[in-house]
Amino acid sequence: MTDQPAPDPEEFKDPLCDYAPASFDSHLQRALAEEPVSAIQSQPFATVELGATVREAVDLLRRLQVGSLLVVDDEGRLVGIFTERDVLERVVERYASLAEAPVRDVMTSDPMIVYNHAPSATALAAIAVAGYRHVPVLDEADQLVGIVSPRRVFRFLESHFT
């Protein structure tokens, strides 16, 4: 504790007194800044367990006709992502020797994620700027709630064009 005198209430200036609310040039610009990632469709999504084989994961991609699987541990926590790109870059040439290997050997670990409460522009940046095609969505407790993709983000953007 210090011996500083208490501030004089007459001299106090509210730091927010000069605050001007954000202004936006369009409805879309406002939506990107103020609407959360949760406003973008993020379901359905597909998961695969960490111990699943590469064969099982590739078959699941094909059967579900999806471009990615979210890899989860025994408690359902996100640990990676297995995508069509992983198949092409890491699996195809060595499929015979990798088919029975666990998907954890060929997945992308620690994928880029977005939080459902972050501004929707965060998802757009992860896809358009950082170049990720599939971005997992987590809630405040780091629980998996979905995945966003270019198509889903485009639908969100399209709904805000005015």
Backbone as CSV, one residue per row, in Angstrom:
resi,resn,N_x,N_y,N_z,CA_x,CA_y,CA_z,C_x,C_y,C_z
1,MET,0.848,-1.169,0.000,0.000,0.000,0.000,0.900,1.240,0.000
2,THR,0.564,2.222,-0.797,1.371,3.446,-0.862,0.667,4.570,-0.135
3,ASP,1.424,5.615,0.103,0.879,6.778,0.808,0.463,7.867,-0.169
4,GLN,-0.035,7.476,-1.335,-0.480,8.475,-2.296,-1.819,9.037,-1.859
5,PRO,-1.987,10.318,-2.099,-3.284,10.902,-1.737,-4.372,10.388,-2.686
6,ALA,-5.572,10.367,-2.192,-6.701,9.941,-3.014,-6.904,10.948,-4.143
7,PRO,-7.310,10.475,-5.334,-7.526,11.413,-6.440,-8.668,12.380,-6.118
8,ASP,-8.517,13.591,-6.592,-9.540,14.610,-6.393,-10.690,14.338,-7.349
9,PRO,-11.902,14.106,-6.843,-13.037,13.822,-7.716,-13.310,14.950,-8.706
10,GLU,-12.946,16.184,-8.361,-13.152,17.318,-9.263,-12.232,17.239,-10.487
11,GLU,-11.081,16.580,-10.351,-10.117,16.500,-11.448,-10.253,15.224,-12.269
12,PHE,-11.116,14.322,-11.827,-11.276,13.062,-12.533,-11.895,13.291,-13.905
13,LYS,-11.294,12.651,-14.922,-11.844,12.699,-16.279,-12.097,11.260,-16.722
14,ASP,-13.316,10.975,-17.063,-13.700,9.648,-17.523,-12.972,9.348,-18.829
15,PRO,-12.175,8.260,-18.873,-11.424,7.957,-20.096,-12.316,7.601,-21.284
16,LEU,-13.558,7.300,-21.031,-14.465,6.950,-22.119,-15.347,8.115,-22.561
17,CYS,-15.140,9.297,-21.978,-16.021,10.413,-22.327,-15.854,10.857,-23.780
18,ASP,-14.700,10.613,-24.373,-14.479,10.991,-25.764,-14.664,9.803,-26.714
19,TYR,-15.197,8.739,-26.214,-15.355,7.534,-27.021,-16.438,7.748,-28.074
20,ALA,-16.071,7.470,-29.278,-17.040,7.523,-30.379,-17.280,6.094,-30.841
21,PRO,-18.537,5.674,-30.903,-18.788,4.308,-31.348,-18.276,4.108,-32.777
22,ALA,-17.924,2.886,-33.067,-17.415,2.570,-34.405,-18.484,2.871,-35.439
23,SER,-18.019,3.366,-36.560,-18.951,3.573,-37.671,-18.498,2.683,-38.821
24,PHE,-19.459,2.194,-39.568,-19.168,1.255,-40.637,-19.733,1.779,-41.941
25,ASP,-19.031,1.478,-43.023,-19.462,1.918,-44.348,-20.524,1.020,-44.954
26,SER,-20.677,-0.190,-44.410,-21.664,-1.107,-44.967,-22.148,-2.068,-43.891
27,HIS,-23.252,-2.693,-44.201,-23.803,-3.724,-43.313,-22.808,-4.881,-43.188
28,LEU,-22.140,-5.215,-44.294,-21.149,-6.293,-44.291,-19.981,-5.959,-43.374
29,GLN,-19.485,-4.743,-43.464,-18.363,-4.325,-42.612,-18.761,-4.413,-41.140
30,ARG,-19.980,-3.988,-40.817,-20.463,-4.080,-39.439,-20.554,-5.542,-39.005
31,ALA,-21.065,-6.403,-39.875,-21.214,-7.827,-39.537,-19.863,-8.473,-39.258
32,LEU,-18.867,-8.168,-40.079,-17.537,-8.754,-39.879,-16.917,-8.318,-38.555
33,ALA,-17.199,-7.098,-38.149,-16.619,-6.579,-36.906,-17.411,-6.969,-35.669
34,GLU,-18.726,-7.059,-35.799,-19.553,-7.214,-34.606,-20.231,-8.571,-34.449
35,GLU,-20.471,-9.274,-35.536,-21.107,-10.587,-35.395,-20.039,-11.638,-35.110
36,PRO,-20.316,-12.545,-34.190,-19.307,-13.543,-33.820,-19.186,-14.674,-34.838
37,VAL,-18.116,-15.412,-34.721,-17.905,-16.591,-35.564,-19.106,-17.526,-35.461
38,SER,-19.754,-17.570,-34.306,-20.909,-18.462,-34.140,-22.056,-18.123,-35.089
39,ALA,-22.044,-16.948,-35.715,-23.068,-16.590,-36.701,-22.819,-17.276,-38.044
40,ILE,-21.633,-17.846,-38.221,-21.289,-18.583,-39.436,-21.625,-20.052,-39.204
41,GLN,-22.252,-20.681,-40.191,-22.567,-22.102,-40.058,-21.277,-22.879,-39.796
42,SER,-21.264,-23.692,-38.749,-20.073,-24.484,-38.451,-20.397,-25.966,-38.264
43,GLN,-21.655,-26.313,-38.450,-22.068,-27.702,-38.327,-22.849,-28.087,-39.568
44,PRO,-22.860,-29.301,-39.953,-22.245,-30.438,-39.297,-20.733,-30.459,-39.513
45,PHE,-20.088,-31.292,-38.728,-18.660,-31.542,-38.889,-18.400,-32.993,-38.538
46,ALA,-17.281,-33.496,-39.012,-16.959,-34.909,-38.793,-15.685,-35.028,-37.973
47,THR,-15.674,-36.017,-37.101,-14.488,-36.255,-36.274,-13.996,-37.680,-36.490
48,VAL,-12.738,-37.875,-36.120,-12.137,-39.201,-36.120,-11.252,-39.258,-34.871
49,GLU,-11.189,-40.419,-34.262,-10.368,-40.550,-33.054,-8.897,-40.646,-33.414
50,LEU,-8.087,-40.177,-32.530,-6.638,-40.113,-32.701,-6.033,-41.465,-33.092
51,GLY,-6.575,-42.537,-32.574,-6.031,-43.865,-32.845,-6.585,-44.539,-34.093
52,ALA,-7.510,-43.895,-34.784,-8.055,-44.497,-36.015,-6.931,-44.670,-37.025
53,THR,-7.078,-45.648,-37.893,-6.039,-45.867,-38.902,-6.209,-44.881,-40.056
54,VAL,-5.148,-44.724,-40.812,-5.195,-43.875,-42.002,-6.259,-44.416,-42.950
55,ARG,-6.337,-45.725,-43.101,-7.351,-46.346,-43.963,-8.758,-45.935,-43.514
56,GLU,-9.022,-46.015,-42.217,-10.342,-45.641,-41.697,-10.636,-44.165,-41.953
57,ALA,-9.633,-43.319,-41.747,-9.829,-41.884,-41.945,-10.074,-41.552,-43.418
58,VAL,-9.306,-42.143,-44.308,-9.492,-41.903,-45.746,-10.865,-42.410,-46.170
59,ASP,-11.254,-43.569,-45.678,-12.573,-44.121,-46.019,-13.684,-43.203,-45.502
60,LEU,-13.508,-42.649,-44.315,-14.509,-41.744,-43.749,-14.620,-40.456,-44.563
61,LEU,-13.492,-39.902,-44.987,-13.519,-38.726,-45.871,-14.345,-39.030,-47.126
62,ARG,-14.082,-40.181,-47.713,-14.770,-40.574,-48.944,-16.259,-40.815,-48.710
63,ARG,-16.589,-41.591,-47.674,-17.988,-41.920,-47.402,-18.834,-40.694,-47.086
64,LEU,-18.272,-39.799,-46.285,-19.022,-38.598,-45.884,-18.951,-37.495,-46.932
65,GLN,-18.056,-37.660,-47.890,-17.826,-36.655,-48.933,-17.526,-35.286,-48.318
66,VAL,-16.533,-35.310,-47.414,-16.074,-34.078,-46.758,-14.592,-33.893,-47.050
67,GLY,-14.125,-32.687,-46.874,-12.730,-32.380,-47.148,-11.832,-32.456,-45.937
68,SER,-12.422,-32.652,-44.749,-11.583,-32.712,-43.554,-12.286,-33.459,-42.430
69,LEU,-11.458,-34.000,-41.557,-11.925,-34.646,-40.330,-11.204,-33.980,-39.174
70,LEU,-11.929,-33.656,-38.124,-11.310,-33.114,-36.927,-10.867,-34.303,-36.077
71,VAL,-9.602,-34.326,-35.726,-9.049,-35.443,-34.961,-9.154,-35.099,-33.481
72,VAL,-9.796,-35.993,-32.732,-10.040,-35.755,-31.314,-9.421,-36.867,-30.468
73,ASP,-9.090,-36.513,-29.228,-8.553,-37.513,-28.307,-9.705,-38.241,-27.621
74,ASP,-9.387,-39.095,-26.654,-10.410,-39.894,-25.970,-11.449,-39.049,-25.241
75,GLU,-11.085,-37.814,-24.919,-12.008,-36.935,-24.195,-12.729,-35.963,-25.130
76,GLY,-12.541,-36.127,-26.424,-13.228,-35.282,-27.391,-12.558,-33.944,-27.659
77,ARG,-11.340,-33.767,-27.143,-10.605,-32.511,-27.370,-9.913,-32.547,-28.723
78,LEU,-9.922,-31.427,-29.401,-9.273,-31.311,-30.696,-7.759,-31.446,-30.541
79,VAL,-7.159,-32.338,-31.335,-5.700,-32.496,-31.313,-5.089,-32.330,-32.696
80,GLY,-5.951,-32.323,-33.717,-5.431,-32.173,-35.071,-6.543,-32.149,-36.096
81,ILE,-6.128,-32.094,-37.349,-7.075,-32.116,-38.457,-6.454,-32.967,-39.565
82,PHE,-7.291,-33.742,-40.204,-6.855,-34.599,-41.303,-7.653,-34.180,-42.521
83,THR,-6.968,-33.694,-43.545,-7.636,-33.112,-44.699,-7.254,-33.819,-45.994
84,GLU,-7.991,-33.471,-47.038,-7.659,-33.981,-48.373,-6.219,-33.636,-48.724
85,ARG,-5.781,-32.458,-48.317,-4.403,-32.033,-48.594,-3.407,-32.947,-47.883
86,ASP,-3.720,-33.370,-46.662,-2.849,-34.316,-45.956,-2.766,-35.628,-46.728
87,VAL,-3.897,-36.070,-47.264,-3.910,-37.310,-48.051,-2.978,-37.148,-49.254
88,LEU,-3.126,-36.041,-49.970,-2.318,-35.830,-51.175,-0.829,-35.641,-50.873
89,GLU,-0.522,-34.905,-49.828,0.880,-34.580,-49.544,1.616,-35.613,-48.698
90,ARG,0.898,-36.355,-47.856,1.583,-37.245,-46.918,1.261,-38.723,-47.090
91,VAL,0.155,-39.031,-47.733,-0.324,-40.404,-47.734,-0.248,-41.075,-49.097
92,VAL,-0.726,-40.432,-50.123,-0.929,-41.070,-51.427,0.241,-41.910,-51.903
93,GLU,1.421,-41.366,-51.912,2.580,-42.107,-52.431,2.975,-43.296,-51.557
94,ARG,2.578,-43.263,-50.283,2.987,-44.337,-49.363,1.778,-45.027,-48.734
95,TYR,0.644,-44.977,-49.419,-0.584,-45.512,-48.828,-0.424,-46.955,-48.366
96,ALA,0.191,-47.787,-49.167,0.334,-49.205,-48.805,1.034,-49.375,-47.461
97,SER,2.043,-48.570,-47.198,2.774,-48.712,-45.933,2.138,-47.907,-44.791
98,LEU,1.265,-46.948,-45.112,0.653,-46.109,-44.074,-0.787,-46.490,-43.728
99,ALA,-1.401,-47.338,-44.529,-2.830,-47.623,-44.362,-3.209,-48.042,-42.944
100,GLU,-2.375,-48.816,-42.291,-2.699,-49.288,-40.945,-2.052,-48.444,-39.850
101,ALA,-1.351,-47.395,-40.223,-0.740,-46.480,-39.241,-1.840,-45.610,-38.627
102,PRO,-1.615,-45.124,-37.417,-2.621,-44.237,-36.821,-2.652,-42.889,-37.554
103,VAL,-3.844,-42.321,-37.632,-4.018,-41.049,-38.323,-3.151,-39.951,-37.695
104,ARG,-2.821,-40.081,-36.432,-1.978,-39.079,-35.770,-0.616,-38.935,-36.451
105,ASP,-0.181,-39.986,-37.168,1.111,-39.932,-37.854,1.104,-39.042,-39.092
106,VAL,-0.073,-38.770,-39.632,-0.144,-37.999,-40.883,-1.047,-36.774,-40.793
107,MET,-1.688,-36.563,-39.652,-2.582,-35.411,-39.501,-1.769,-34.124,-39.351
108,THR,-2.449,-33.015,-39.442,-1.851,-31.722,-39.115,-2.131,-31.466,-37.641
109,SER,-1.074,-31.426,-36.835,-1.232,-31.184,-35.400,-1.406,-29.695,-35.134
110,ASP,-2.042,-29.385,-34.024,-2.240,-27.995,-33.602,-2.717,-27.103,-34.740
111,PRO,-3.877,-27.419,-35.317,-4.355,-26.606,-36.438,-4.757,-25.201,-35.986
112,MET,-4.779,-24.289,-36.934,-5.304,-22.942,-36.679,-6.757,-23.110,-36.246
113,ILE,-7.152,-22.414,-35.194,-8.537,-22.485,-34.710,-9.084,-21.068,-34.590
114,VAL,-10.401,-20.976,-34.503,-11.055,-19.718,-34.156,-12.032,-20.017,-33.035
115,TYR,-12.302,-18.998,-32.231,-13.260,-19.149,-31.145,-14.625,-18.648,-31.584
116,ASN,-15.674,-19.308,-31.129,-17.022,-18.957,-31.570,-17.446,-17.563,-31.147
117,HIS,-16.808,-16.978,-30.140,-17.173,-15.641,-29.688,-16.324,-14.536,-30.349
118,ALA,-15.309,-14.905,-31.114,-14.461,-13.911,-31.798,-15.238,-13.273,-32.948
119,PRO,-14.839,-12.088,-33.385,-15.520,-11.472,-34.526,-15.448,-12.376,-35.758
120,SER,-16.501,-12.383,-36.548,-16.551,-13.239,-37.728,-15.402,-12.954,-38.688
121,ALA,-14.867,-11.753,-38.660,-13.714,-11.424,-39.513,-12.527,-12.330,-39.208
122,THR,-12.470,-12.880,-38.004,-11.390,-13.793,-37.633,-11.412,-15.043,-38.506
123,ALA,-12.598,-15.581,-38.727,-12.724,-16.768,-39.585,-12.365,-16.428,-41.022
124,LEU,-12.822,-15.260,-41.486,-12.493,-14.831,-42.846,-10.986,-14.688,-43.008
125,ALA,-10.319,-14.106,-42.022,-8.862,-13.929,-42.090,-8.141,-15.274,-42.097
126,ALA,-8.604,-16.215,-41.286,-7.958,-17.531,-41.234,-8.043,-18.230,-42.586
127,ILE,-9.129,-18.001,-43.289,-9.322,-18.660,-44.581,-8.703,-17.854,-45.721
128,ALA,-9.045,-16.579,-45.804,-8.626,-15.765,-46.950,-7.186,-15.280,-46.846
129,VAL,-6.743,-14.946,-45.657,-5.402,-14.386,-45.497,-4.384,-15.474,-45.168
130,ALA,-4.696,-16.301,-44.181,-3.747,-17.338,-43.769,-3.787,-18.548,-44.700
131,GLY,-4.852,-18.700,-45.460,-4.906,-19.749,-46.464,-5.378,-21.114,-45.993
132,TYR,-6.055,-21.177,-44.856,-6.581,-22.460,-44.386,-7.964,-22.690,-44.979
133,ARG,-8.222,-23.912,-45.435,-9.523,-24.210,-46.035,-10.533,-24.724,-45.010
134,HIS,-10.065,-25.297,-43.944,-10.939,-25.833,-42.908,-10.390,-25.373,-41.561
135,VAL,-11.209,-24.643,-40.808,-10.748,-24.070,-39.543,-11.706,-24.500,-38.428
136,PRO,-11.210,-25.284,-37.466,-12.051,-25.707,-36.348,-12.511,-24.520,-35.504
137,VAL,-13.710,-24.644,-34.941,-14.291,-23.621,-34.077,-14.412,-24.212,-32.674
138,LEU,-13.880,-23.480,-31.695,-13.946,-23.898,-30.294,-14.770,-22.905,-29.498
139,ASP,-15.330,-23.375,-28.369,-16.022,-22.458,-27.470,-15.057,-21.942,-26.408
140,GLU,-15.583,-21.189,-25.468,-14.749,-20.561,-24.439,-14.022,-21.570,-23.559
141,ALA,-14.557,-22.796,-23.487,-13.943,-23.859,-22.680,-13.040,-24.752,-23.527
142,ASP,-12.678,-24.286,-24.724,-11.837,-25.028,-25.665,-12.466,-26.346,-26.113
143,GLN,-13.797,-26.399,-26.101,-14.513,-27.571,-26.593,-14.852,-27.356,-28.064
144,LEU,-14.720,-28.387,-28.832,-14.991,-28.348,-30.259,-16.482,-28.144,-30.510
145,VAL,-16.813,-27.130,-31.324,-18.224,-26.881,-31.631,-18.510,-26.889,-33.129
146,GLY,-17.478,-26.901,-33.961,-17.737,-26.918,-35.394,-16.494,-26.683,-36.220
147,ILE,-16.742,-26.372,-37.497,-15.664,-26.087,-38.432,-16.204,-25.097,-39.466
148,VAL,-15.375,-24.138,-39.841,-15.761,-23.215,-40.903,-14.906,-23.505,-42.131
149,SER,-15.505,-23.239,-43.275,-14.853,-23.510,-44.553,-15.109,-22.309,-45.461
150,PRO,-14.406,-22.227,-46.590,-14.654,-21.109,-47.512,-16.129,-21.014,-47.922
151,ARG,-16.754,-22.134,-48.207,-18.163,-22.123,-48.623,-19.054,-21.546,-47.535
152,ARG,-18.822,-21.942,-46.290,-19.649,-21.458,-45.183,-19.419,-19.977,-44.927
153,VAL,-18.174,-19.540,-45.022,-17.881,-18.117,-44.838,-18.499,-17.314,-45.979
154,PHE,-18.428,-17.833,-47.203,-19.021,-17.132,-48.334,-20.525,-16.963,-48.136
155,ARG,-21.209,-18.001,-47.652,-22.650,-17.888,-47.392,-22.933,-16.794,-46.368
156,PHE,-22.108,-16.729,-45.334,-22.261,-15.680,-44.327,-22.088,-14.299,-44.954
157,LEU,-21.026,-14.132,-45.751,-20.775,-12.847,-46.404,-21.925,-12.487,-47.349
158,GLU,-22.361,-13.463,-48.111,-23.438,-13.240,-49.070,-24.720,-12.760,-48.378
159,SER,-24.988,-13.274,-47.197,-26.209,-12.886,-46.487,-26.147,-11.449,-45.968
160,HIS,-24.971,-10.826,-46.001,-24.811,-9.456,-45.504,-24.534,-8.428,-46.593
161,PHE,-24.534,-8.847,-47.842,-24.369,-7.878,-48.934,-25.645,-7.058,-49.044
162,THR,-25.510,-5.756,-48.982,-26.668,-4.875,-49.196,-26.271,-3.643,-49.949
